[in-house]
Amino acid sequence: MKKSLVETLKEVELSKEIYRFYALEHLTMIEISENVGISPSSVHRKIRTFEAENPELAEKMSKKGKEIIPEDYKQLLQEIAELKKQVKSERLRADFYEEMVAFGKEVYGIDLKKAGTK
């Protein structure tokens, strides 16, 4: 099922928040689980996924709180803004593709989703 842009952005923000609890506040999986309302295993999965998908961001966030300088924080905010922009762009591209497939079926009677799979 296709996720909306809002749902995708909420997931990104939740993952970032979970990783912040983990890396900066040094909370346990159970404490994070209680704070965000998901299971400890889901917290663990989101942390590992965040680290795999955002290695540079995860490394910067893993610095001890006293080592983070305002420049690091500004850079993280810029990177988050860029990631949000990329998610929005990809969602628009996917929506455009879906509309083109629907248009092709409506106007030409060709189901492009089925035509490519044989």
Secondary structure in CASP SS format (residue, H / E / C, confidence):
PFRMAT SS
TARGET T0000
AUTHOR 0000-0000-0000
METHOD secondary structure of the structure
MODEL  1
M C 1.00
K C 1.00
K C 1.00
S C 1.00
L H 1.00
V H 1.00
E H 1.00
T H 1.00
L H 1.00
K H 1.00
E H 1.00
V H 1.00
E H 1.00
L H 1.00
S H 1.00
K H 1.00
E H 1.00
I H 1.00
Y H 1.00
R H 1.00
F H 1.00
Y H 1.00
A H 1.00
L C 1.00
E C 1.00
H C 1.00
L C 1.00
T C 1.00
M H 1.00
I H 1.00
E H 1.00
I H 1.00
S H 1.00
E H 1.00
N H 1.00
V H 1.00
G C 1.00
I C 1.00
S C 1.00
P H 1.00
S H 1.00
S H 1.00
V H 1.00
H H 1.00
R H 1.00
K H 1.00
I H 1.00
R H 1.00
T H 1.00
F H 1.00
E H 1.00
A H 1.00
E H 1.00
N C 1.00
P H 1.00
E H 1.00
L H 1.00
A H 1.00
E H 1.00
K H 1.00
M H 1.00
S C 1.00
K C 1.00
K C 1.00
G H 1.00
K H 1.00
E H 1.00
I C 1.00
I C 1.00
P H 1.00
E H 1.00
D H 1.00
Y H 1.00
K H 1.00
Q H 1.00
L H 1.00
L H 1.00
Q H 1.00
E H 1.00
I H 1.00
A H 1.00
E H 1.00
L H 1.00
K H 1.00
K H 1.00
Q H 1.00
V H 1.00
K H 1.00
S H 1.00
E H 1.00
R H 1.00
L H 1.00
R H 1.00
A H 1.00
D H 1.00
F H 1.00
Y H 1.00
E H 1.00
E H 1.00
M H 1.00
V H 1.00
A H 1.00
F H 1.00
G H 1.00
K H 1.00
E H 1.00
V H 1.00
Y H 1.00
G C 1.00
I C 1.00
D C 1.00
L H 1.00
K H 1.00
K H 1.00
A H 1.00
G C 1.00
T C 1.00
K C 1.00
END
